[in-house]
Amino acid sequence: MEEIKQRINEFTIEGRNAVIEAFRAGRPIDKVYIQDGCQDGPILTIKREARKRDVLIKYAAKERLDQMSETGKHQGVIACAAAYEYAEIEDMFRLAEQKDEPPFFVLLDNIEDPHNLGAIIRTANLAGAHGVIIPKNRAAGLTAVVARTSAGALNYTPVAKVTNLAKTIEELKEKGLWFVCADMDGTRMYDLDLKGPIGLVIGSEGDGVGRLVKEKCDMTAAIPMKGDIDSLNASVAAGVLAYEIVRQRLM
């Protein structure tokens, strides 16, 4: 609980004017918590600024905001700022072009644990991925915990946030990418051709990849497992599959 409290407070902005000014200054914001029932002018301005920038709005009881607040003067609104700027997907294509390599992106669905996100970003960097794509909803943002867990990889690996992961996959397919989804019921990963421009889609340990996202993928890849439990941690699964892509690229 203490770690969660620390994570909330480390990059939060409290109070109506402070949040409005943060938006207008262009500060990257992951989400905004607004007290239930607040509908006055400044709150409507905050909602408008959030929607303009496609920032997630969450409504919460006053007691919840009181628990989150460090200052005790939240005035019914608390914004969670990102520790790092988000990139654009075009930045990832440019990085692949600079390295003269076929694009390799890692897409994450339902990854809400910041430690998992940070570990995956670290692995993506070491495996030569050109970027990581996360959805706006049901996903960890670029918090301080993510930054620390990535061990510096956030300085080199672009992370983009999108509204709709399934639609993003469709758009990237038009640019020549193929998509492989981690799925325990899929084809054994060694039997798949994972070379060329590729997007690796990873879901959470519990829920996996959502149905709509999975349906957009061209392949499903299963990691052979010999133990008595039925799933790997999401960051470990991402590492295993990312390095199978590395192995096939080096062949």
N, C-alpha and C positions, 0 to 999 in steps of 0.2 A: 504493500500500500504506500509505503514511504517513497519507493522508487517512482510509482505512478504520480504521486503528488509532485515529486521533484521534476518529472518530465513535463507535467502540465505547466508548472510555474516558470520553467527555464526559458520558454519562448512564448509567453502569453502577454497579451495587451489587454488591459482592463479599462473600462469606462467608455462612454459614448464618443466623446470628442477624440480621445486617443485612438480609438478604432477607426473612426472616420479619417483622421489624419494619416494613419498607417496605410489605409487603402489609397488615399490620394497621393501618397508619397511613393506608391508602387511597391511597397513591401510585400514579399510573397506570403500569402496567408493560406493555410490548409483548410481551416474550418472556423465557423463563428457559432458560438453558443449564445442564444437569445432567450431571455426569461419568458416563460409562458405568459401570454396576455399583454405583453408590451406592444403598443401600436402607435406611439407618439412620433413626432417629426424626425428626431435623430435616429430612432430605431428604423423607421421607413427608409431613411437615407442609407443606413448600414445595409439593410436588405437589398436596396437597389445597387449599391456598390458591389456587394457580394455576388449578386446574380450577373452583373456586368462582367465580372472576372471569373465566373463559373466556380465560385467558392461554395463549398458545402455549408448549408445552414442547418443547425440542430437546435431544437427547442428543449428547454430544460426548466424544471421547477426552481424557484428561488433558493431552496435548500441545497440543491445540487451546485448552483453557482456559488453559493456561500462556501461550500466545501472546496471548490476549485480555487477560489479567490485568495490571493496572497495579501492584497491591500485592504480587503474588506470594503472596497468602494467600486465595485464592478458596475453599478448603475444598470444592471440587467443585461450586460453584454460582456463577453470575454472572447477574444480572438486568439487562435493558436497560430503563431507564425512559424513558417518553415525555417530550418537552420541553414538551408542552402537554396539557391535559386533553382527553379525547375527549368529544364531544357525543352527544346522543341524536337520533334522527331526528325526534322530536317537536319538538325545538328548531328544526329547519329549517322545519317546517310553521308554527310560531309566527312565525318571521322572515318567511315569505311572507305570512302574514296581516297582520302589522304593516305591511308595505309595500303591502298590498292588491294583490298580484300572484299569478298562478297559480304553483304550485310549480315550481321548476326545480332539479333535482338533477343532479350529475355523479357517476357511479358508475365506479369503476376496477377493472379485472380484470388481474392479472398485472403491475402496475406496481411493480417492485422497485427501481428506481433512485430514490434520494431526491431527486436534482436534478429529475427528471421530475415527481415528486409535488409538490415545492415550486412548480415552474413552473405546474403545472395548477391548484393551489390559488390562485395569484396570478391566473391567467386567469379562473378561476371567479368570483372576487370582482369583477373588472373587468367581466365579462359579466353580472353581476347574479344569478348562481346563488345559491340559498339554502343550499347545503351540498354537501359532498363525502362520498361513502360509499366506504369501502375494506374489503376482506375481511381476515380474521385471518391467513389463510395466503397465502404467495407474494405478499407485498405489503410495501412499505416502510412503516414506522411514522412517527410524528411525531418524528423525530430533530432534533437541532440543525441538521443540514444542510438538512432540509426547512424548518425555521423560517426560516433565513437566505435560502434560495432563494425563499421565498414573499414576501419583502420586506414583511413585516408583515401580509400577508393573513390569516394564522392568527389574528390578533386579532379578525377580523371575520367570517370564514367558518367555520361549524361543520364539523367533520370527525367522522364517526361510523365506528366499526369494527364489522363484523358477522361472524358465523360463516359464514353461507351467503348468497352474493350472489344466487343464483338464487331462493332462498326469499324473500329480502328484496324482490326485484322482484315476485314474486307478491303479497306483502302490500301493496306500494305500488300495485299495479294495483287492488286492492280499494278503495283510497282515491282512485281516479280518475286516476292517472298513466298516461301512455302512454310507451313506451320505444323509443328509437332507438339502434341499435348501429352504431358505425363499422366498416365492412367494405368492402374494396376491390372486392368483387364485388356490392355492394348497388346500390340505386337512386341515381341522381345526386341529391345533396342538395337541389339547387334544385327538384326535382320532388316533394319531400315536403312535407306539411303539418306543420310543427314548432311550431305555436302551441299554446296551452293548457298544462295541467299536464304536464310532460315530464321524463323522466330520460334523460340522455345517457350512454351506456355506451362507455367507451374501454378498449382493451386495449393490450398492449405492442407495440412496433415489430416484434419478432420473432414472437411467438406469437399476437398479436391477442387477441380476446375468446374465452374458452373456449366449447366447443360447448354445454354445458348452459345457460350464461348467454345465449348468442346465441339459443338456441331460445325463451327466455322473452321476447325482445324483439318488439315489434310491427312494427318497421321496421328495415331496414338501410340505412345512408347511405354512399354513396361520394363521396369528394372528387375532382373532376376533376383529373387530373394529365397534364401535357404533356411531362414530362422523360423521362430515360432510366433512372431508377431507379424501383422499384415501391412505395415506401412513405415516409411522412413520420414524423419523430420523434413519439412519442406526445403530448408536450406541444403540439407544433405542430398536430397533427391535432385535439386537443381544442380549441385556440384557433379553428381554422377553423370547426369545426362549432358551437361555442358562439356564435360571432358570426353564423352563419347563423340560429340560433335568435333572437338579438338582432334581426337585420334583420327577420325575419318578425314578431316581436312589435311592432316599431315601425311596421310598415306599417298 
